[in-house]
Amino acid sequence: MLKSLFNWKVLVNLLVAIAVFVGLVWLTFRWLEYHTNHGQEIPVPNVVNKSVHDAVKILEDTGLDYEVDSATYNPKYRPFQVLQVYPAPGSRVKDGRAITLKVNPRSWAPVAVPDVINKYSGLAFQRLDQVGLKVGDTIFEPSIQKDAVLRILFKGQSLSPGTKIPRFSIIDVVVGSGPMRNISIPNVVGLTVKEARALIARNLFEVGIVDHEDGGKDESDIIYYQDPAAGDARDQGMQIDLWASKKTPAELRDKIDQLNSTYRMKIDTTLPPIRYEEVPNFQDEPVNNVPPPAVTPKPVTPKASVQSTTKPVSTTKTTETKPKTSGGNPDNSAKPATPAAEKPKGKKVII
């Protein structure tokens, strides 16, 4: 067995097999080097701060591929300016390697306009600021939706929710200022239902009940009656009821008179107003607002005192009559009593 392994023929075959294997391995690596350009590396050119068009042309001339990636817009740099290169400039890469270019975009990335229509203006402004939109002018417009956002304008054009515009764009917001008071009702008699709806909407009123005479819903029917009547003053947002028919108003005279008796009630103002008269109370003296003329009292003339005749003095006894004195002051002499002056009586003045 061992003698057969060391036979020269076996050794020759073994050497030939080893030589073939080594040759195949060497050819494989050579082919890989040729196919992958092993050892042939190209330095990455410096294209930072160049425009993207110039940078692409340089990379193509060098034999390198490229990928363009938009970075966040930076107003400090020019639009389409190369901000960064990967791999870094000066690095050696193989021919055909893709180089990534980060380029400053032309403007801010677009953002979608949020749905803030018919929302409260305070909350709508916060939402617009969160997505990066700046509110310029706030335009107030009469509307029954007070303090609600009615429209969003960008460069004079109305935007619908979801429309994409550049970030940090300046937009105008139309806000409702509330309904106007005492606005004249428009006249829609003689118009079609469709035309009446448009006219009522333009005057910021609401369409109420639409009564079609034939029970249909044809928008081409002619309006022959409305309530409130044209010219009446109402607040904006009030409803206007309509009656429509395919017939002419002359043919519907009876119907119009019936509606007038219901919705146009007239108040009879020909009767005189009721007068209320106050019945005087004769038990009370009449009140005289004019002060009576001043009555000058007549001077009272005092009556002359009657002198008493002296009686003859009796020879036998003289009697002196002393005046009575008040209990506390014996020294005071009694004064003669003066008759009291009578007060003048007021005259009754009867007017």
Wavefront OBJ file of the C-alpha trace (Angstrom):
o trace
v 0.000 0.000 0.000
v 2.675 2.495 0.991
v 4.834 1.430 -1.925
v 2.016 2.249 -4.361
v 1.632 5.797 -2.860
v 5.279 6.603 -3.520
v 5.076 5.464 -7.093
v 6.536 8.080 -9.414
v 3.407 8.236 -11.532
v 1.288 9.125 -8.525
v 3.725 11.852 -7.554
v 3.708 13.303 -11.034
v -0.106 13.472 -11.095
v -0.136 15.066 -7.685
v 2.335 17.745 -8.756
v 0.376 18.429 -11.917
v -2.848 18.852 -9.905
v -1.164 21.280 -7.522
v 0.225 23.290 -10.417
v -3.187 23.495 -12.074
v -4.813 24.684 -8.827
v -2.202 27.368 -8.250
v -2.583 28.530 -11.847
v -6.347 28.816 -11.557
v -6.040 30.836 -8.321
v -3.506 33.203 -9.904
v -5.669 33.701 -12.995
v -8.711 34.406 -10.824
v -6.992 37.192 -8.859
v -5.568 38.691 -12.022
v -8.999 38.797 -13.564
v -10.419 40.446 -10.444
v -7.690 43.070 -10.437
v -8.370 43.839 -14.057
v -12.118 43.912 -13.613
v -12.121 46.052 -10.411
v -9.226 48.279 -11.432
v -7.305 47.236 -8.362
v -4.598 49.751 -7.575
v -6.136 52.342 -9.922
v -7.689 55.008 -7.622
v -8.806 58.519 -8.511
v -8.673 61.457 -6.059
v -12.026 63.092 -5.362
v -11.974 66.635 -6.772
v -12.923 69.579 -4.541
v -16.237 70.926 -5.860
v -17.454 72.535 -2.607
v -19.021 76.009 -3.078
v -19.348 75.429 -6.803
v -22.678 75.324 -8.559
v -24.166 71.887 -8.987
v -23.870 72.131 -12.796
v -20.114 72.836 -12.635
v -19.581 70.124 -10.019
v -21.353 67.488 -12.144
v -19.280 68.386 -15.174
v -15.995 68.049 -13.213
v -16.993 64.650 -11.805
v -17.974 63.353 -15.227
v -14.637 64.455 -16.718
v -12.819 62.722 -13.862
v -14.707 59.485 -14.470
v -16.698 59.534 -11.272
v -20.414 59.115 -10.872
v -22.526 61.433 -8.667
v -25.679 61.605 -6.570
v -27.380 64.923 -5.701
v -29.012 65.280 -2.285
v -30.946 68.421 -1.321
v -30.033 69.806 2.063
v -32.164 72.134 4.162
v -32.421 75.511 2.521
v -29.985 78.042 3.933
v -30.480 81.629 2.772
v -26.806 82.383 3.499
v -25.730 80.400 0.426
v -26.608 80.670 -3.224
v -29.303 78.426 -4.651
v -27.896 75.156 -6.131
v -24.556 75.709 -4.401
v -22.617 72.556 -3.364
v -22.327 72.590 0.420
v -20.733 69.210 1.122
v -19.092 66.302 -0.760
v -18.897 62.675 0.343
v -16.299 61.141 0.309
v -14.354 64.230 1.331
v -12.309 66.038 -1.360
v -8.842 64.498 -1.740
v -9.976 60.959 -0.902
v -8.949 58.305 -3.437
v -11.715 56.200 -4.893
v -11.991 53.810 -7.780
v -13.096 54.836 -11.180
v -16.883 54.981 -11.447
v -17.445 55.487 -7.721
v -20.598 57.562 -6.953
v -19.872 60.828 -5.178
v -22.691 62.332 -3.049
v -23.236 66.088 -3.416
v -25.301 67.980 -0.862
v -26.716 71.027 -2.621
v -28.495 74.078 -1.243
v -32.013 74.045 -2.776
v -33.496 76.984 -4.618
v -35.866 77.840 -1.767
v -37.353 76.389 1.360
v -38.906 72.969 1.179
v -42.638 73.192 0.381
v -45.144 72.633 3.154
v -48.832 71.759 2.939
v -51.333 74.427 3.974
v -53.194 73.099 7.058
v -56.971 72.878 7.104
v -57.907 75.897 9.229
v -60.929 77.054 7.237
v -63.926 77.844 9.509
v -61.659 77.457 12.546
v -61.190 80.050 15.290
v -58.593 82.576 14.159
v -56.444 82.310 17.295
v -55.983 78.550 16.927
v -55.559 78.880 13.147
v -52.681 81.346 13.529
v -50.893 78.963 15.899
v -51.295 76.068 13.455
v -49.977 78.130 10.542
v -46.945 79.177 12.576
v -46.197 75.569 13.529
v -45.867 74.490 9.884
v -43.643 77.466 9.080
v -46.057 79.890 7.410
v -46.051 83.570 8.305
v -49.286 85.556 8.523
v -49.024 88.917 6.771
v -52.259 90.908 6.592
v -55.423 90.017 8.477
v -58.428 91.028 6.369
v -61.786 91.325 8.123
v -64.876 90.564 6.049
v -68.550 90.654 7.086
v -69.714 87.130 7.878
v -71.990 85.375 10.307
v -68.914 83.350 11.361
v -67.351 85.899 13.653
v -63.595 85.466 14.303
v -63.448 82.399 12.012
v -60.953 81.957 9.153
v -62.814 82.254 5.857
v -59.979 82.078 3.290
v -56.183 81.921 3.007
v -54.558 84.053 0.306
v -51.074 83.625 -1.180
v -50.004 86.282 -3.688
v -53.647 87.250 -4.089
v -54.836 83.709 -4.857
v -57.080 81.678 -2.572
v -55.463 78.456 -1.312
v -57.274 75.247 -0.534
v -56.130 73.031 2.377
v -53.300 70.698 1.378
v -51.781 73.021 -1.238
v -47.978 73.063 -0.993
v -46.151 76.373 -0.905
v -42.551 77.209 0.117
v -41.876 77.212 3.809
v -41.811 80.615 5.542
v -44.028 82.068 2.837
v -46.108 85.123 3.827
v -49.832 84.528 3.534
v -52.899 86.706 4.143
v -55.826 85.468 6.220
v -59.455 86.558 5.759
v -61.348 86.541 9.076
v -65.089 87.018 9.617
v -66.035 90.249 11.401
v -69.585 89.194 12.240
v -72.907 89.944 10.535
v -73.933 93.465 9.560
v -77.080 94.910 11.086
v -80.187 96.247 9.359
v -79.271 95.273 5.799
v -81.895 95.616 3.083
v -83.304 92.309 1.845
v -82.590 91.803 -1.894
v -85.449 91.377 -4.340
v -85.390 87.895 -5.874
v -88.931 87.803 -7.248
v -88.758 87.024 -10.949
v -85.409 85.215 -10.724
v -84.867 81.497 -10.996
v -84.169 79.517 -7.860
v -80.514 79.131 -8.853
v -80.099 82.863 -9.452
v -81.902 83.668 -6.214
v -79.577 81.413 -4.223
v -76.521 83.155 -5.679
v -77.905 86.641 -4.996
v -78.867 85.759 -1.437
v -75.426 84.282 -0.786
v -73.697 87.400 -2.138
v -75.675 89.519 0.319
v -74.653 87.162 3.159
v -78.150 85.884 3.856
v -79.266 82.273 4.094
v -81.810 80.459 1.914
v -84.590 79.060 4.046
v -87.532 77.003 2.789
v -87.929 76.729 -0.975
v -91.555 75.799 -1.736
v -92.070 74.570 -5.297
v -95.696 74.741 -6.352
v -95.550 71.474 -8.268
v -93.659 69.729 -5.452
v -90.508 69.303 -7.542
v -86.996 70.613 -7.096
v -86.347 72.288 -10.438
v -83.801 75.085 -9.973
v -85.164 76.831 -13.083
v -88.535 77.598 -11.442
v -89.346 81.293 -11.110
v -89.600 82.917 -7.680
v -93.024 84.527 -7.273
v -92.971 85.268 -3.549
v -90.401 85.780 -0.787
v -90.461 86.344 2.936
v -89.175 88.697 4.309
v -90.179 91.122 1.588
v -87.648 92.972 -0.526
v -86.458 96.147 1.160
v -87.076 94.990 4.724
v -84.149 95.538 7.070
v -82.705 92.375 8.589
v -79.405 91.240 10.066
v -77.086 89.294 7.810
v -77.377 85.558 8.230
v -81.172 85.594 8.455
v -83.081 83.090 6.350
v -85.180 84.079 3.344
v -88.016 81.716 2.425
v -88.850 81.360 -1.267
v -91.905 80.231 -3.237
v -91.253 79.101 -6.816
v -93.381 77.933 -9.715
v -93.294 77.521 -13.460
v -96.320 79.827 -13.772
v -96.231 83.608 -14.059
v -97.014 85.843 -11.058
v -100.241 86.966 -12.824
v -101.498 83.387 -12.855
v -100.668 83.034 -9.168
v -102.456 86.185 -7.978
v -104.770 84.284 -5.649
v -101.858 82.394 -4.161
v -99.933 85.632 -3.664
v -102.929 87.256 -1.949
v -103.203 84.274 0.352
v -99.526 84.531 1.244
v -99.881 88.265 1.807
v -102.684 87.648 4.281
v -100.344 85.322 6.173
v -96.966 87.076 5.955
v -97.968 90.694 5.274
v -100.436 91.392 8.078
v -101.457 95.060 8.023
v -102.230 96.951 11.203
v -105.256 99.282 11.020
v -104.040 102.648 12.236
v -107.126 104.662 11.186
v -108.842 104.485 14.609
v -108.055 107.369 16.941
v -105.887 106.532 19.886
v -107.539 105.969 23.235
v -107.310 109.023 25.499
v -107.201 108.639 29.220
v -108.600 111.613 31.271
v -108.167 111.978 34.991
v -111.415 112.663 36.924
v -110.785 115.411 39.534
v -111.662 114.750 43.180
v -114.030 117.532 44.277
v -113.565 116.760 47.976
v -110.039 118.075 47.818
v -109.365 121.715 47.371
v -108.093 122.596 43.981
v -104.397 122.875 43.865
v -103.346 126.343 42.873
v -99.843 126.305 41.566
v -99.841 130.129 41.344
v -98.992 131.576 44.760
v -101.736 133.878 46.112
v -100.981 137.584 46.213
v -99.553 138.794 49.490
v -102.189 140.323 51.769
v -100.979 143.317 53.741
v -102.401 143.192 57.250
v -104.274 146.286 58.394
v -102.806 148.103 61.366
v -104.756 147.453 64.517
v -105.637 150.573 66.448
v -105.629 149.943 70.226
v -108.788 150.855 72.032
v -108.671 153.840 74.320
v -108.576 152.971 77.968
v -111.568 154.108 80.004
v -110.585 156.313 82.853
v -112.351 155.294 85.994
v -114.004 158.047 87.995
v -112.623 158.529 91.416
v -114.969 157.936 94.213
v -115.210 160.464 96.947
v -112.905 159.705 99.776
v -114.644 158.614 102.871
v -113.722 160.599 105.826
v -113.715 157.670 108.048
v -111.324 155.187 106.180
v -109.208 155.286 103.099
v -108.638 152.022 101.383
v -105.613 151.607 98.977
v -105.709 148.917 96.458
v -102.271 147.437 95.810
v -101.575 145.766 92.562
v -101.002 142.086 92.706
v -97.476 141.058 92.194
v -96.099 137.909 90.780
v -95.074 135.374 93.219
v -91.323 135.561 92.649
v -90.620 139.262 92.015
v -92.178 141.547 94.568
v -90.203 144.512 93.290
v -91.656 144.454 89.799
v -94.648 146.609 89.360
v -97.587 145.231 87.454
v -97.713 146.412 83.929
v -100.992 147.289 82.321
v -102.287 144.540 80.073
v -102.099 145.455 76.396
v -104.788 144.006 74.250
v -103.319 141.424 71.788
v -103.350 142.379 68.150
v -105.569 140.209 66.116
v -103.796 138.268 63.365
v -105.073 138.860 59.862
v -106.922 135.978 58.386
v -105.849 134.717 54.940
v -108.359 135.174 52.261
v -109.448 132.243 50.226
v -108.818 132.779 46.602
v -111.035 130.728 44.344
v -109.933 130.478 40.740
l 1 2 3 4 5 6 7 8 9 10 11 12 13 14 15 16 17 18 19 20 21 22 23 24 25 26 27 28 29 30 31 32 33 34 35 36 37 38 39 40 41 42 43 44 45 46 47 48 49 50 51 52 53 54 55 56 57 58 59 60 61 62 63 64 65 66 67 68 69 70 71 72 73 74 75 76 77 78 79 80 81 82 83 84 85 86 87 88 89 90 91 92 93 94 95 96 97 98 99 100 101 102 103 104 105 106 107 108 109 110 111 112 113 114 115 116 117 118 119 120 121 122 123 124 125 126 127 128 129 130 131 132 133 134 135 136 137 138 139 140 141 142 143 144 145 146 147 148 149 150 151 152 153 154 155 156 157 158 159 160 161 162 163 164 165 166 167 168 169 170 171 172 173 174 175 176 177 178 179 180 181 182 183 184 185 186 187 188 189 190 191 192 193 194 195 196 197 198 199 200 201 202 203 204 205 206 207 208 209 210 211 212 213 214 215 216 217 218 219 220 221 222 223 224 225 226 227 228 229 230 231 232 233 234 235 236 237 238 239 240 241 242 243 244 245 246 247 248 249 250 251 252 253 254 255 256 257 258 259 260 261 262 263 264 265 266 267 268 269 270 271 272 273 274 275 276 277 278 279 280 281 282 283 284 285 286 287 288 289 290 291 292 293 294 295 296 297 298 299 300 301 302 303 304 305 306 307 308 309 310 311 312 313 314 315 316 317 318 319 320 321 322 323 324 325 326 327 328 329 330 331 332 333 334 335 336 337 338 339 340 341 342 343 344 345 346 347 348 349 350 351
